[in-house]
Amino acid sequence: MKNILSEDALLEEILDTVRSRIHMDFFQAEPIKRGWLNLKWKVYTDQGEFLLKQYNKDRLKKYSIPQLKQIFTQQNRLHHLGFPCPEIVSNQGEVFFQSSSGEQFIMMEFFAGQLASPGKLTDEQMYYLGFYTGKMHSLLNDGSLPTKAKPVFLPPTKEERITYWNKVYEEIDQAKNLALLPIIEKQLKLTEAFPLDQLQLDYIGWCHRDLWVDNLLFQNSHLSAILDFDRMDVDHLLLDVGRAVLSGALDDDSLRIDGVKAFVQGYGHFYPTGVRFITDALILVWYLESEWWLDANMDVRQGPPKRFTQEMIWLSEHLLELDEMLEGI
C-alpha cells in the first residue's frame, strides 16, 4: 500500500528540501486553509516570510509542469517589472521543487493584505483592479512570450450548446429536482435566441484566467497583490475582465454600476474599452462558465462554487438587459 504522509510529515519533508537547496533556517510554519486540494503554509525564516505551496498530485495531472514553469518565470518577470504579484523563489533557475518522496512545490514571498468578500469591492478597489488587470494584460502581451494561434476557450456552436442543455435538462428531470428545470429552460431559450455570432472573439492574448476575489489582496483601497497565476494561458482577455467585474461588483442580486465604471476607468489606462466592452465581457463569461456551474448539482454546492453558480444564474436572468443596464459605461 502506498504510504501517504501526514500534513506535518509532508511539511517537514518539504522544509528539508528547502534547507538543502536554498539554505534557509525556519522558525515557524502556519497552515493556510485556502484553495482546493493543494496545501499551503506561511513560513517564517531567517530570510523573511514566505508562502509554501504544495501541489496535490491528482490536481497536478490537470496541468503541464513545463507550462507551469513558464508561468512561474513570467510571474517573476511581472514582479521585477513592478507589478504587484509575489516573486517565486528560484534556485539555479529552477522554480518548481520536488521533495524526496516526489511532492512538487513552490516557494514565494509572502504578501500582506486582506481578502475581500465577493461583490463587496469599493469603487476605489474596482478602479485599481481594472488598472492592474489592464497593466497585467499589457505586460504579458509585450512580445516577451510566444503567441499561440488559438485561445483556450473555443466557443461551441449554438447547436452543440443546445445539445448540452438538453442533456442537463433530462438529468434534472430524471432526478425529479423540478425546481432547477426553469434555470436550464432559460439557458436553452437564451442560447437559441442570442446572436452568438456577435461575440467579441478577436481580443486574444496571455491572461490570468482565474481573476476573482480569492486571488486578490488589498491594503485598504489599494490592490496589493494578484495571486495564483497557475491557469495563465492565451485566451480571450475579456474573460479576465468579465470574471473580475462579476466577482468584485455583483453584490447579491445587484450589479454595482459605479464599481463597473471605476473598473473600466482603470483598465482604460492601457486598452481602449469601447461601448460594449463590459457587455461583451459578461456575455463571454456566461457562455464559458454556465456549462461549468449550471447542472444537476447546482443546488448543493457550497463555498466558491455556490457563488459562481449564483453569478451564472444572475447573468442568465439579465443577459438581454446588459446593454441597457451598462449604457454610458
C-alpha positions as CSV (number, residue, x, y, z in Angstrom):
1,M,0.0,0.0,0.0
2,K,1.2,3.5,-0.9
3,N,2.5,5.4,2.1
4,I,0.6,8.7,2.5
5,L,2.4,11.3,4.6
6,S,0.5,13.3,7.2
7,E,0.4,17.1,6.6
8,D,3.1,17.6,9.3
9,A,5.4,15.0,7.9
10,L,4.9,16.3,4.4
11,L,5.7,19.8,5.6
12,E,8.9,18.6,7.3
13,E,10.0,16.8,4.1
14,I,9.4,20.0,2.1
15,L,11.3,22.1,4.6
16,D,14.2,19.6,4.5
17,T,14.3,20.1,0.7
18,V,14.4,23.9,1.0
19,R,17.1,23.7,3.7
20,S,19.3,21.7,1.4
21,R,18.6,23.6,-1.8
22,I,18.2,27.2,-0.6
23,H,19.9,27.1,2.8
24,M,17.2,28.7,4.9
25,D,16.6,28.4,8.6
26,F,12.9,28.0,9.5
27,F,11.4,29.3,12.7
28,Q,7.7,28.7,12.4
29,A,5.1,27.4,9.9
30,E,1.4,28.2,9.9
31,P,-1.1,26.3,7.7
32,I,-3.3,28.4,5.3
33,K,-6.6,26.8,4.8
34,R,-7.5,28.2,1.4
35,G,-7.7,26.7,-2.0
36,W,-8.7,23.2,-3.3
37,L,-6.5,20.2,-2.5
38,N,-3.2,22.0,-2.7
39,L,-1.6,22.6,0.7
40,K,-0.2,26.0,1.8
41,W,1.8,27.3,4.7
42,K,3.1,30.7,5.8
43,V,6.7,30.1,6.9
44,Y,8.9,32.4,8.9
45,T,12.7,32.2,8.1
46,D,15.9,33.9,8.6
47,Q,15.4,35.5,5.2
48,G,11.9,36.7,5.7
49,E,8.3,35.5,5.4
50,F,7.3,33.1,2.6
51,L,4.5,31.0,1.4
52,L,4.9,27.3,0.6
53,K,2.5,25.8,-1.9
54,Q,2.4,22.0,-2.3
55,Y,0.7,20.7,-5.5
56,N,-1.7,17.9,-4.9
57,K,-0.7,15.0,-7.2
58,D,-4.2,14.4,-8.5
59,R,-4.8,18.1,-9.2
60,L,-1.4,18.4,-10.8
61,K,-2.4,15.9,-13.5
62,K,-4.6,18.7,-15.0
63,Y,-1.5,20.9,-15.6
64,S,1.6,20.7,-17.7
65,I,4.6,21.1,-15.5
66,P,6.7,22.7,-18.3
67,Q,3.9,25.2,-18.8
68,L,3.7,25.9,-15.0
69,K,7.4,26.5,-15.0
70,Q,7.0,29.0,-17.9
71,I,4.1,30.7,-15.9
72,F,6.2,31.0,-12.8
73,T,9.0,32.5,-14.8
74,Q,6.6,35.1,-16.3
75,Q,5.2,35.8,-12.8
76,N,8.7,36.7,-11.7
77,R,9.2,38.8,-14.8
78,L,6.0,40.7,-13.8
79,H,7.2,41.1,-10.3
80,H,10.6,42.5,-11.4
81,L,8.7,45.0,-13.7
82,G,7.0,46.4,-10.6
83,F,3.7,44.5,-10.9
84,P,2.1,43.6,-7.6
85,C,2.5,39.8,-7.5
86,P,4.7,37.6,-5.4
87,E,8.2,36.7,-6.5
88,I,8.7,32.9,-6.7
89,V,11.9,31.6,-5.1
90,S,14.3,30.1,-7.6
91,N,17.5,28.1,-7.3
92,Q,19.8,27.9,-10.3
93,G,16.9,28.9,-12.5
94,E,14.6,26.2,-11.1
95,V,11.3,27.4,-9.5
96,F,9.5,24.1,-9.2
97,F,11.0,21.9,-6.5
98,Q,10.5,18.2,-5.6
99,S,10.8,16.6,-2.2
100,S,12.4,13.2,-1.5
101,S,9.1,11.4,-1.9
102,G,8.2,13.3,-5.1
103,E,6.0,16.1,-3.7
104,Q,6.1,19.1,-6.1
105,F,6.0,22.5,-4.5
106,I,7.0,26.2,-5.0
107,M,8.0,28.9,-2.5
108,M,7.2,32.5,-2.9
109,E,7.4,35.7,-0.9
110,F,4.5,36.3,1.4
111,F,2.4,39.3,0.5
112,A,0.5,41.1,3.2
113,G,-3.1,42.2,2.5
114,Q,-6.7,41.5,3.1
115,L,-9.1,39.4,1.1
116,A,-12.4,41.0,0.1
117,S,-15.8,39.3,0.0
118,P,-17.4,38.7,-3.4
119,G,-19.4,41.7,-4.6
120,K,-18.1,43.9,-1.9
121,L,-15.2,45.7,-3.6
122,T,-15.4,49.5,-3.1
123,D,-15.3,51.8,-6.2
124,E,-11.7,52.6,-5.4
125,Q,-10.8,48.9,-5.2
126,M,-12.6,48.3,-8.5
127,Y,-10.6,51.1,-10.1
128,Y,-7.3,49.6,-9.0
129,L,-8.5,46.1,-10.0
130,G,-9.2,47.5,-13.5
131,F,-5.9,49.4,-13.6
132,Y,-3.8,46.3,-12.7
133,T,-5.8,44.0,-14.9
134,G,-5.0,46.3,-17.9
135,K,-1.4,46.6,-16.8
136,M,-1.1,42.8,-16.5
137,H,-2.5,42.3,-20.0
138,S,-0.2,44.9,-21.4
139,L,2.9,43.4,-19.8
140,L,2.1,39.8,-20.6
141,N,1.5,40.7,-24.2
142,D,4.5,43.0,-24.8
143,G,6.1,40.4,-27.1
144,S,8.2,38.6,-24.5
145,L,6.0,35.5,-24.7
146,P,5.4,33.4,-27.9
147,T,1.9,33.9,-29.3
148,K,-0.5,31.0,-29.9
149,A,-2.8,30.6,-32.8
150,K,-5.8,29.6,-30.7
151,P,-7.2,30.6,-27.3
152,V,-8.0,28.0,-24.7
153,F,-11.7,28.7,-25.0
154,L,-13.1,27.9,-28.4
155,P,-16.8,28.7,-28.1
156,P,-19.0,25.8,-29.0
157,T,-21.6,26.2,-31.8
158,K,-25.1,27.1,-30.8
159,E,-26.2,23.5,-31.8
160,E,-23.5,22.0,-29.5
161,R,-24.6,24.1,-26.6
162,I,-28.3,23.3,-27.1
163,T,-27.5,19.6,-27.1
164,Y,-25.6,20.0,-23.8
165,W,-28.5,21.9,-22.2
166,N,-31.0,19.3,-23.3
167,K,-28.8,16.6,-21.7
168,V,-28.7,18.6,-18.4
169,Y,-32.5,19.1,-18.6
170,E,-33.0,15.3,-18.9
171,E,-30.7,14.6,-16.0
172,I,-32.5,17.1,-13.7
173,D,-35.9,15.8,-14.9
174,Q,-34.9,12.2,-14.1
175,A,-33.7,13.2,-10.7
176,K,-37.1,14.9,-10.1
177,N,-35.4,18.1,-9.0
178,L,-38.1,20.1,-10.7
179,A,-37.2,23.4,-9.1
180,L,-34.0,23.5,-11.3
181,L,-35.7,23.0,-14.6
182,P,-36.6,26.7,-15.2
183,I,-32.9,27.6,-14.9
184,I,-32.0,25.2,-17.7
185,E,-35.0,26.2,-19.7
186,K,-33.7,29.8,-19.5
187,Q,-30.3,28.7,-20.8
188,L,-31.9,26.9,-23.8
189,K,-34.0,30.0,-24.7
190,L,-31.0,32.3,-24.4
191,T,-28.8,30.0,-26.5
192,E,-31.5,29.7,-29.2
193,A,-32.2,33.4,-29.3
194,F,-28.9,35.0,-28.6
195,P,-26.8,36.3,-31.6
196,L,-23.7,34.3,-30.6
197,D,-22.1,35.2,-33.9
198,Q,-21.7,38.7,-32.4
199,L,-19.5,37.6,-29.5
200,Q,-16.3,39.6,-29.3
201,L,-13.7,37.0,-30.1
202,D,-10.7,38.8,-31.5
203,Y,-9.4,40.3,-28.2
204,I,-6.9,37.5,-27.5
205,G,-3.6,37.3,-25.6
206,W,-1.9,36.0,-22.5
207,C,-4.1,36.5,-19.5
208,H,-4.6,35.3,-15.9
209,R,-7.8,33.2,-16.4
210,D,-8.7,33.0,-12.7
211,L,-9.2,36.6,-11.7
212,W,-11.7,36.6,-8.8
213,V,-11.6,37.9,-5.2
214,D,-9.9,34.9,-3.6
215,N,-6.9,35.7,-5.8
216,L,-6.7,39.4,-4.8
217,L,-5.2,41.1,-1.8
218,F,-5.9,44.7,-0.8
219,Q,-4.3,47.2,1.6
220,N,-7.3,49.4,2.3
221,S,-8.4,50.7,-1.1
222,H,-5.2,49.7,-3.0
223,L,-4.7,46.4,-4.7
224,S,-1.6,44.9,-3.1
225,A,-1.3,41.7,-5.0
226,I,-2.8,39.5,-7.7
227,L,-2.2,35.8,-6.8
228,D,-2.3,32.3,-8.4
229,F,-1.3,32.5,-12.0
230,D,-1.4,28.7,-12.4
231,R,-4.1,28.9,-15.2
232,M,-2.4,31.6,-17.1
233,D,-2.6,31.0,-20.9
234,V,-3.6,32.5,-24.2
235,D,-7.3,33.2,-24.1
236,H,-9.9,35.9,-24.6
237,L,-8.8,38.9,-22.5
238,L,-12.4,39.8,-21.9
239,L,-12.8,36.7,-19.8
240,D,-10.5,38.3,-17.2
241,V,-12.5,41.5,-17.5
242,G,-15.9,39.8,-17.0
243,R,-14.7,37.5,-14.3
244,A,-13.2,40.4,-12.3
245,V,-16.3,42.6,-12.7
246,L,-18.7,39.8,-11.6
247,S,-16.6,38.8,-8.7
248,G,-16.0,42.4,-7.4
249,A,-19.2,44.2,-8.2
250,L,-22.1,41.7,-8.3
251,D,-23.5,42.2,-4.8
252,D,-26.2,39.7,-4.1
253,D,-28.7,40.4,-7.0
254,S,-27.4,43.8,-8.0
255,L,-24.5,44.8,-10.2
256,R,-23.0,48.0,-8.8
257,I,-22.7,50.2,-11.8
258,D,-20.4,52.8,-10.2
259,G,-17.9,50.0,-9.4
260,V,-18.1,48.8,-13.0
261,K,-17.4,52.3,-14.2
262,A,-14.4,52.6,-11.9
263,F,-13.0,49.3,-13.3
264,V,-13.4,50.5,-16.9
265,Q,-11.7,53.8,-16.0
266,G,-8.7,51.9,-14.5
267,Y,-8.5,49.4,-17.4
268,G,-8.7,52.2,-19.9
269,H,-5.3,53.5,-19.0
270,F,-3.9,50.5,-21.0
271,Y,-6.5,49.5,-23.6
272,P,-9.4,51.2,-25.3
273,T,-12.7,49.9,-23.9
274,G,-15.5,50.9,-26.3
275,V,-19.3,50.9,-25.9
276,R,-19.9,47.2,-25.4
277,F,-16.7,46.4,-23.6
278,I,-18.3,45.1,-20.3
279,T,-21.4,43.7,-22.1
280,D,-19.2,41.6,-24.4
281,A,-17.1,40.5,-21.4
282,L,-20.0,39.4,-19.3
283,I,-21.7,37.5,-22.2
284,L,-18.4,35.7,-22.9
285,V,-18.1,34.7,-19.3
286,W,-21.7,33.4,-19.3
287,Y,-21.0,31.4,-22.5
288,L,-17.9,29.8,-21.0
289,E,-18.8,29.3,-17.4
290,S,-22.6,28.5,-17.5
291,E,-21.7,25.0,-18.6
292,W,-19.4,24.6,-15.6
293,W,-21.8,25.6,-12.9
294,L,-25.4,25.1,-14.1
295,D,-26.1,21.4,-13.9
296,A,-27.9,18.8,-11.8
297,N,-25.8,19.6,-8.8
298,M,-26.1,23.4,-8.8
299,D,-28.3,23.5,-5.7
300,V,-26.0,21.6,-3.4
301,R,-22.8,23.5,-4.0
302,Q,-21.1,25.3,-1.1
303,G,-18.3,27.9,-0.9
304,P,-16.9,29.5,-4.1
305,P,-18.7,27.1,-6.4
306,K,-22.0,28.2,-4.9
307,R,-21.0,31.8,-5.6
308,F,-20.1,31.0,-9.2
309,T,-23.4,29.2,-9.7
310,Q,-25.3,32.3,-8.4
311,E,-23.3,34.5,-10.8
312,M,-24.3,32.4,-13.8
313,I,-28.0,32.4,-12.7
314,W,-27.8,36.2,-12.4
315,L,-26.2,36.6,-15.8
316,S,-28.8,34.4,-17.5
317,E,-31.6,36.4,-15.9
318,H,-30.1,39.7,-17.0
319,L,-28.2,38.9,-20.2
320,L,-30.7,40.6,-22.5
321,E,-30.7,43.7,-20.4
322,L,-27.0,44.3,-20.2
323,D,-26.8,46.9,-22.9
324,E,-29.4,49.0,-21.2
325,M,-28.0,48.3,-17.7
326,L,-24.5,49.3,-18.8
327,E,-25.4,52.2,-21.0
328,G,-22.9,55.0,-20.8
329,I,-20.1,52.9,-19.4
